[in-house]
Every structure is written in C-alpha cells, then in structure tokens.
Amino acid sequence: MKFLQPGAYFLEGDEAAALGAILAGCRFYAGYPITPASEIMEFMARYMPKVGGVFIQMEDEIASIAAAIGASWAGVKAMTATSGPGFSLMQENIGYAFMTETPVVIIDVQRAGPSTGQATMPAQGDVMQARFGTHGDYEGITLVPNSPQEMLDLTIKAFNISEMLRTPVIVLSDAEVGHMREGVIVPEKVDVIERKRPKTPPEETTPFWTEEEDLVPPMPIFGDGYELLVTGSTHKGDGTRDVRNPESHEKLVKRLHEKIHRNKDKFLEWEEAYTDDAKVLVISYGISSRPSKGAVLKARERGLKVGFFRPKVLWPSPEKRLLELSESVEKVILVELSLRGYLMETQRIFGIDRVIHLGYARPEVPLSSEILEEIRRVC
C-alpha cells in the first residue's frame, strides 16, 4: 500500500484500526499478541518506525497498558490493543489512567468468552466490562465500529476524544469486524485534535484542576520543567496526594465524571433509519448491526413499521435520543452476540416489558433471516 496516502484500499479491520491510529498521530504502541487483535500489533511493528514512532512488544497486557500510559505522559499519543483476557488484565491500569486523566486509546477486539473461550470466534460480551471493568466511580467512553472503514474512522475519533478530554477511550471491535476485509477510504484530510498544554508558568500550573468551561485541565509533560506528581490516589489540583479529606475526593471524582457528560454532545454518534413511523425498533451495534439492518430493510419492503438504531458510541449512552424514540415505539428488539451486553441499558430506557432480547451465546454472526422472523413475530 502507498502508506498514509489518500485513496481506496482493501484492508482487514484490524489493519484499518492501526492505520487510523497512525493517521491520528499515534507514535507509541505497546502490546502483547492475542487473537483476534494480533494483526494490529503486526501492522504497528511494520509501520510505526516509518513515521518515527516506537513499537514495543511487552511481556504481557498489564505492562502494555502501563507503557502506553507512561508514553502519553512523555508527550506522545499512545495506544494498545488486545482481546478479552488481555482486556481483563488491563483493568487496574485503565482505572489508573482515568484517575490520572491520561489520554490513551485501548482497542478490544472481542472474542467468545469467558476466560480463554474460543479465541477465533466473534462475540460482544465485553460491553459492560468496557463501562464498568475497573473499580470506583468513573465515566468511560466506548466506540463501536461495524466495518473496516469504521475501524479506521472511529479509531481516529477515539484519539481525538482522548486528547480533547484527557481520558482513556475504548474502541470495542470484535473478531468478525477485526478480521473481515473490505474497501477502506483514506480521506484527503484527517482532522486531528491535540491535547491542551499549559500556558502558565510551572509554579502557577495545576495539572489536575481547572476553572475552564470544559473541565479539562491543560496537561504538562515530563521533561518540560513542570514539577509533576502523577498518582492514582486522591490528589489535589497540583497532584499532591490527599487521601484523608472526603471533600477532596468528591471534588476530583465529580469533575472526572462531569467533564465527560458536559462534552458528550461533541462526540455522540449513531445511525438511525425509518424511526418516524416505527412501532418496533431494532437496536444493534458492531457486527450484529449488519444483518439487523438488512432484516429491517426486508421487513420495510413487506410493509412492516419497523425502525433501526445503531449506536456508534455505546458509552456514554445516547439515552436522550433513545428516550425520545421510546415515546413512540411499542417494542424494541435488541440484537447482539451476548446474553447481557447492552440489555440492561436498553431495559433501563424502554422498560423491561417492551424489550425483546435476541441475544446469542453462539459465537456466530446472526442471519438476517433469523432477525426478520423475530420482527415478523413481534409486528
């Protein structure tokens, strides 16, 4: 391929995600091989040196996310990628990244679990882990692509959100999207956001507090003359630990939570079709959304009043729009490769009695015909 040149390419989803990261400015990748995400690491190993970046294979996933966090504080955009078991190992350090407001992107190419499961088979069982995987109160951001094109586009978006809000961002793919090959367009221009840097002298800079409207403090980097104290313990605005004062913890955690919600309208994104007259709404995401949309199109051809909604950002939830839709639809069919996945969130918004869960434990992409049969039954 003509590396980084605009144009049309035939890429695997994992390759497209790695390319998107480089286009977004990623210059550090630390990872450990794991199916079905290893192709991301292989791409980075091959191409990161071509752009002056650093690739390193770590001894495990814990070290991988730790290295990415350290690289971010050294001033470069950093990423790691993994699948379910590795994602589990990363959770403690993901929590550290939330608490220290470290921009970093984590790609989780989901596979059938729990535990080792079926490493080459697709699943969508990490949805709640992406939201609540690490402990404590925090608000995470999770993007969910359903094609190689979106693997590229949403990885770029993940970096931009991460830099804009100084927070970890998760791209939640799956084995099917990660391994499929499709046409991918590299655009002529890629909009890239850089993190805010301090404009005040070191002695006047508070790396962990701001009065600005977006609640995102400017981020110093190591080596620039700032006295940086970076700790996962409760801390004051200057970074010093403050583990006895309840007010300090409340002030910090509420800001970390609020900065996501205050800015979420800048990045929430979804695909919506045929909802104006829909009495039944099909909700799906990732790989499951592809046969789901096909089933909705076939149902519409047969005169059934059914609509389609696909969140591209799962967390924070697009609840405002879903609540608007809940006023008119009578039933919701949630289609996903999971027995739990997005179910509790969908039930929270639409009510338990209105939600029909077409959840698959079988690690195979559902057929449009299966989904269409359920639509016909409900309609």
N, C-alpha and C positions, 0 to 999 in steps of 0.2 A: 504494500500500500504506500501511497505518497503520504508519508507520515505528517499528520496535522494539517494537510492541505484540504480546503473545502471541496466537497464533491460527494458522489454516491459511492458507497462501499457495501460489500456483503460481509457482515460481521456477526459473530456469535455475541449473545447478550453480555457475557462476562467481558469479552474484548471491548464492547462498546462502552461499558461502565468504566473500564480502565482508561480508555481513550478520553471519555468525558472528564475524568478526574484530571488528566494532564492538561486538557484544554482549559479547565477551570483554574489551573495554576498549581496543582498538586506537585510538590517537588520532594516529597518523602513518603516512602511506602515501607511499612514493616509488616510482615505476615508470616504465616505458617501454612504449609499446604494442607488442604482439606477439600474433599469432594463435596459439593459441585462448584466450589469457588476457586479452585486452584488456577484456573485459566486467567483470573485477574492477576494473580501473583506472577504467573509466567509472562504475561504481557508487560507488567511493570518491570520485571527483571530485564526484559529485552529493550524496552523503550525509555525507561526513566533516565539512564545515562545519556541518551541522545539529547535530552533537554537540560542537562546539567543537574539532574536530580539525584537522589540517593535511594537505592533499593537495598534492603537488608532482610534476609531470612532469619527470623528469630527462633529460639529454641521451643517456643510454644506460644499459644494465643495470649496468655497473660502478659508475657514480655512484649508481644507485638503491640498491644494497645498502650502499654506503658511507654514504649519507644515513640509511638506516634504522638502521645501527649507531650513528651519531652521535646520532640522536634517542633511541635507547634509553639511551645514557649521559647524556642530558639529562633522563631520568626518565620517558619515556612509552613505552607499548607500541607497537612499530613492526613494519611488515610490508612486504614487496614481493612481486610475483608476476610470473611470466614463463613462457616455454616453452623448449624445448631449447637453441637457440642462445644465448638470453639467460642460461640456467642455466649454460652453459659459461663465459660471460664473468664470471659472478659468483663463480666458484670461489675465486679468490685471496682475495677479501674474506670469503667464507664461512669459509675457514681462519683468517683474522684474527679473526672472531667466535668461533670455537672457542677459539683461544688466549687471547683476552681475556675469555672467559666472558660474552659479550654475549647477552642474551635477544633474539631476533629470529625472526620466522616468515617462511619463504620458501615460496610456493606455486609448484609447477612443473606446469603443465597440458601434459602430454606430447603430442608430435605426431611424425609419421613423420620419421625422420632416417636417417643422419647429415646434418650440415650443414643447409641450408635445407629439404631433403626435400619433403614435401607438407604445407604449413602447416595445412590444414584437416582433416587426417585423423588418426585416433587411433592411438596406439602406446603401448608400455610398455617402451621401450628405455633409459630413464634410471634403471633400478633400481640398477644397480651404480654409476652416477655419483652417485646420491644417497648411497651409502655411502662411496665412495672417490674422489669427484670432486676433492677438494682434497688436497694432499700432506701427508705426515707421519702420525704416529700419533694418531688421534683416534677417538672413538666417537660416531657420529651417531644421530639419531632421525628416522625417516621413517614417516609415517602415510599410509594409502592408502584413500580413500573409494571407494565404488562407486555412489553415488546423490547427488542434490542434498541430501537430508536429511543424509547423512553429510558432505557438503561443509560444511554448517553445523556439525554436531556435532563433527567431527574438527578443524575449524579452531579452534573454542573450546578443544578439548582440547590442540591444539598450543600455543596461547598459555599455557595453564595449565602444561604441562610445561616450556615455555621459561622461564617466570618461576620455577617451582619449582626448576629445576636450573641456572639461569643458563647456557643453552646455545641455539644455533640449533636450530630444529626445522623439518623439511621436510614439507609436505603434497604428496604425489605424486598428482596427478589425471591426467586425460587428456582429449583433445578431446571424446570422446563424453560422459563424465560432466560435463565442464565446460559443454557446450552443450545437454544434454538438459533438458527441463522436466518437473517432477513436483511433486506435493504436498509441501510442507515445513511442518513444525510448529515454530513458535517457542514454546518452553516458557514456562510461567508464571514460572519462576525459573531463572536461569543461575548455576551455581556458578563463581565467578571467583577465581583464585589471584593474589596479588600477590607480587612478589619480596621476599626478606628485606632489610631495611635495617639498617645498623649501629646498635647501641645503645651503643657505646663512644665516648669522645672521639676526635677525629680523630688525635691523636698515638698512640692505642692501637689503631687500626683497621688491620687487614691485609686489603685488598680481594681478595687473591689467595691467601689461606691460611686454613684453619680447622681446629680440632680437633673440630668438631661431627660427630655420627654420620653425617649425610648428605653430608659432604664439600663442601657448598656454602657458600662464604663470603658473608656479607652484602654487598650491593652499594651503595656510595655513588653519588651522582650529582653531576655538575658543578654548582657554584653553592651547594652545601650546606656549604662550609667545609672540605672534605677536600682534602688535597694528593694529587691523583690523577695517577698515572703509568700510562698505558694504552699498552702496546706489544705488538706481535706477536712480538718477540724473547723468548727465555727470560728470565723475571723471577723475582724473589723475592716473598715474600708481600706486601711493601709496594709492589710494582710496579716497583722498580728493576731495570734490565737486568742480567743475569748470564749472559753468553754464553761464558764460558770454563770454567765448572765443570760437569763431566758429572753430578755428583750433583744439582745444582740442576735440570737439565733432566729427569733421571729422576724426581725427586720431583714436579715440576709435571705432567708428561705422564701419569704413572701415576695421579695424583689425578683429572685430567680424564677419564681412561678409567674409573676405578673408580667415580666418582660416578654415572655412567650405569648401570653394572651393579648397583651397590648399591641403586639406587632403581627398577630397571626393573619390578619386580612391582607398582609403584604405577600403571603406565600400560600395560603389555602388554595387548592385547585381540585377540580373534579370534572368528570364528563357526565353529561346529562342528556337524555333523549326521550321524547314522547311523554313528558310528565304532565302536560297541560290537561289531558283528558284521562289520565291513567287512574284506574280503580285498583290496579295491582301494580306494585313497584318491585322490580328485581334489583337487588343491590349485590354487587360483586366487585372484586378487585383482583389485581395481579393476573395470573394465568387463568383463573376461573372466570374472569370477566369476558374473555374472548368467546367461549361457547355461550355464555349467558347473553351477551349482546346479540349473537346470531339467533338464539331462541326467541328473543324479544322481537326481532325483525320478522321472523316467520310467523309469530303469533299476531303481530300487527297486520300482516298480509291476510290473515284469516279473520280480521275484524275484531280481534280481542283488544280491549282497552288496557294495555299494559305498558309501563314505562321502564326506563333503565337509568340507574345511577351508579357511577363508578368513582369512588374517592381515589385520587392520586396522592393525597395526603391523608393517611389514616389517623395520625395523632399530631396535633390536637384534632379532635373530631370536627367535621364540618356540620356540627349539630344545628347551627342556626338554619341552614338550608334544609336539612332533614326535618327539622321541626315544622318548617313551612310546608313541606310536602306531606307531613303527617296529618295536616288539616283536611286533605282531600282524598288520600288513598285509603282503601279499606283493608288491604292486606299487603304484606311485604314478604317476598321470598328472598332469603339470604343464601347465596351460593358461594361455597368456599371449600377448600381442601382441608378441613379441620372440623373437629367435633365441638370446638368452643370459639376459636378465632374472634370474629367481630360480633358474636352473638349477643353478649351482654350489653354492648354499646347499642346495638340495634334495638334490643328489647327495652333498654332504658328510654330511648327516644319514642318508639312507636307503641310500646306496651307489649307485654308478653303474649296476650291473646291475638294480636294482629301479626305476629312474626312467625313465619314458617321457615324452619331451618333445613336447607338442603346442604347438610354438612357431610363431607366424605372423609372417612378414615382410610379408605382405599387410596393409595398414592398413585392415582391416575387422573389425568385431566377429564372432567365430566364431559359427556357428549351433549351437544345441543339438543338432540332428540330427547334425552332424559329430562333436561330442563324444560323443554317445550311441553312435555307430557305433564309436568307438575304445574306449569302455567295454565294449561287447559283444565286441569282438575280444579284449580283454585278459582279460575274465572267462570 
